[in-house]
């Protein structure tokens, strides 16, 4: 691979990362409509995309369009375990765990009724899957 292609690849990855960050912020704002105190948290070895003390909710946001690749599915399931751990740290409060997606097709393998093992696991762990619509301009950029 030439250095030129590597530089282009790095620039494209940075651009994609910036777009995903914009999408994550948009989804967090949508979640904030129910609780203005929502925020990102870091600590105890974990970092979550959004949490709400008022709603007793922890959330990971996934900004992808279309069907996921196997590695991306694994990332979502790791995020689910991170949510379970964060909820456990907040005991004795009953904390809701949410995986938020911006695309129905990306969320499909994790939704109840899909027949996929991941959906069964998430349901057994009481993790909700939510699809949040994003503006067409952000969707196009993803």
N, C-alpha and C positions, 0 to 999 in steps of 0.2 A: 504494500500500500504506500502510496506517495505521501509525503508530508502535506501536500496541498489537500488531498482528499481527507486526511486526518483532521486538518483544521476545519474543513467544511463540515465534516461529521460532528466535530465538537460544537461548532456554532449551531448546527441543526438541533443537537441534543439540548443545548442551553435554551434555545428558542422554544422547543417543545416543553421543557421543564417550566419555563415562564408561563406558557399558556396553561399548563396543568395547574400551576399555582393560582392563576386567575380563576380557573374553573372551581378549584377548591374553595377559594374565597367567596365566590358567588354562592356556592352551596351552603357554606357556613352562614352567609347573610340570610339565606332562605330559612335555615334552621333558627337563626337569631330572631326571626319574626315572632316566635313563641316565647323567647327568653333573651332579652337584650344583654344579659350578662355572660352569654356564651363566649368561650375563648379557647385558645390552644393551651395545652398544658405540657410541661416537661418535668421530669423528675422521677426518682425511684427507678431509673434505668429505662423508662418508657417515654415516648412522645406521642401524644394523641392529636388528631386534627381539630377536634372540637369537643368541648365538654360544657355541661350546664349544671350548675349547683341547684338552681331553682327547679329544673325538670328532672334532676337526678339522672342525667343521661351522659354517656360517653359515646363518641362517634369517630369512626374512621371514614374518610372520604376518598372515593376512587374515581379519578377523572380519566375515563377511557371510553371510546366509542367503538361499538362492534364486539364481535365475539372475542373472548380472551384466549391468549396462548397459554399452554400448560404452566409456564413459569409465572404468568400473571395470576392464574388461579391459585397457585401456591402462595403468592404474596397476599392475596385476599384472605386466605385461610390463616396465615400467620398474623395478619391484622386482627382477625377474629379472636385469636388466642390472646393477643395484646388487650383487646377489649375486656375479655373475661378476667384477665389479671387485674386490670384497672378497676373493674367493678368489685373484685374481691378486696382490693386495698381500701375501698370506700366503705366496707362493712362497718357497722351494722345497717347502713342505709341500703335500701333496695335500689340498685342502679340499673337503668335500662341501657342496653348495648345496641348500637345502630351501625350498620354498614350502609353508607350513602353512595349511590351511583348517579351518574348523569345520563345514563343510557340503559334502556330496558334490555337490550340484547346482552350488554356486558353483565347486567345483574341477573339474567335468566338462570344460570346454573346454580345460583344461591337462593332462589326464591322457592318458597313452599309450593309444592305442586309440580315442580319441574321434573321430579323423579330422580334427581341427581343426589348422590350420597352427600355432597357438600350441603345441600339444602336441608337434608335430614339432620346433619350434625349441627348446623346453625340453629335449627328449630329446637333441638334437644338442649342446646346451651342458652336458649331464650334470647338469641340475637336476631333483631329485626333487620330486614333488608328494605331500604327505602330508595325510590328513584325520584330525583329532584330534577325538574326540567331546567335547562339552561337556555339562555338567549341563542337564537340561530347564528349570530356572529361568532360567539364563543364555540359553538358546536362545529361550525365550519373550520375554525382554526385548529381544532383538535384533530 
